Amino acid sequence: MKHTICCLVENKFGVLARISTLFSARGFNIDSLAVGETEDPSISRMTIVVNVDEKMLEQVIKQLHKLIDIIKVIDLTGADSVERELALVKVNTADAAAKSEIMQIAEIFRAKVVDVAPKTLIMEITGDAKKVQTLLDLLRPFGIKELARTGKIAMQRR
């Protein structure tokens, strides 16, 4: 099962490497990893998505707590939280009809067109993973030339 783990860590050199090593040493693949500063520049928030069973998740969380630079670990799986992804998608626009149809699809998904070139356009989509994936599935027949997708970021509601 996929689990979303949120870690508040000290914003210091090497923390990301230590945490990713903890996962790789146990043979776990990280499906998604997003890291960024919080409202306090000395603290970073890491959102990690990993596909493990409950028992392994428990072990990983215990190991994370043992790392010196970890301030807090939260398992957001099933918790009341807000989750988002961001994607930039470059799509072929061979003719005016295709460009018009792509822009209508973008509007339906509240995606923002951020660049238009003679034969391509780039749009930005933000939302949950299902929304992003659905848009990508609809754009695939037009020809996705390039895709950059962030990992999941998440925050507990309470």
N, C-alpha and C positions, 0 to 999 in steps of 0.2 A: 504494500500500500504506500502511496505517496504521502509524505509528511512534510509539513512546513515548520521549520524551526527558526525562531528569531533570537539572535544573540546580540546583547549590548556588550561591546568590547572596548578596551582602551584603544584609542586611535594612535597606535604606535607601529613602527616598522616591524615586520615579521609576523604580526598576529594572523593575517590571512594565511600565510604559509603554514603556520603551526596548526591552524584549524583544518585546512584542506588536507594536510598530512595525516591528521587524526582519522579522517574519513578514508583516505586511500590506503592507509596501513591496515585497515579492517576490511578492505576489499569492497567498499561502498562507492558507487558512482554518484556524484553530485549532479542531479538533473538540472538544477538552477542555483545560481549564487549571485546575489546582488549586495553590494556594500557601499555605504556612504555615510558621511558625517551626519550627526544629529543636530539638534538645537544647541548642544554643547560641543564645541569643536574638539574637545578632548575625548569624546566618545563617538564610536561608529556603530551603526546598526547593520547587522548581517542577516539577510534572509536566505535560508538554505532550504532547498527542496531535495529530498532524498527518498528513494524507494526502498524501504526496509520494513520488516515485520515489527510488531509491537515490542517483542523481547529485545531485538537489536536496537530499536529506537531508545529503549530505556538505558541500555549500555552506552550508547553514543551520548545521550544527555548527561549521564554520570561522568563520562570522560571529559565532556566539555566543561562541566563544573570544576574539574580538577585543574584546568589550565589557568595559569596565573592572570592572564590578561582578560579573562571573561568576567564581566560584571553581573550579567543576568542571562538566563536561558529560558525561553518560553516555547512550548509546543503549541503552535496555533492550529494544528489539525483539529477540525471540528469545533474550534472555539469561535466565539462571536468576534469576527475580525473583518477588516476591509483588505482585499487583495487586488492588485493591479499589475498589468504588464504594459510595456510600450513596444511598439514595432514601427520601423521605417520600412516601407515597401516600395521598390522601384518596379513599375509595371510598363509593359509595352503598350503604346498607343499608336497602332499602325495607321488608323484613319480617324476622322472626326467622329464617326458613329461610335467607335470603340471608346474614344476619349470621353464622349458624352455619357455612355453607359457606365464606365468606370467611375466617373464623377458622381453619378446618381447613386451608385452602390456606396461610395464613400460618404455621401450625405446621409443615407439611411443608417449607417454605422457611426455617424458623427466623427468620421475620420477627417483629418484636415489635410488638404493638398498643400504641401510645403515647397514644391518645385515642379515647374512644367518646362519640358524641353520638346523639341520637334517630334521625337519618336518615343518619349517616355514621360512618365510623371512619377513623383515621389509623394507618398502620403504617410501621415503619422496617425496611428491608431492607439488609443489607450483604453484599457478595460480589463475585465477578467480574462483568463486564458481561453475560455470558450468563445467569447466575443471576438478576440483576436484571431483564433483559429478559424472561425466561421468566415470572417472577412477574407482571410488568406485562401480558403477553399473556393470562395466565389471569384477571386481574382486569378486563380491558377489558370483557367482556360484562356485568359488574355496573354499570359506569359509573364511570370514574375522573373525579372532580370536579376534582382538583388534583394536580399532581405537581411535586416539587422533587428534582432529581437532581444529585449532585456529579459532577465529572469524575473520571477515574481517578487514583488515587494509587498509587505504586509504589515498591518498594525492592528493590535487588539483594540476593540471598541471601548472597553471600560476604562 
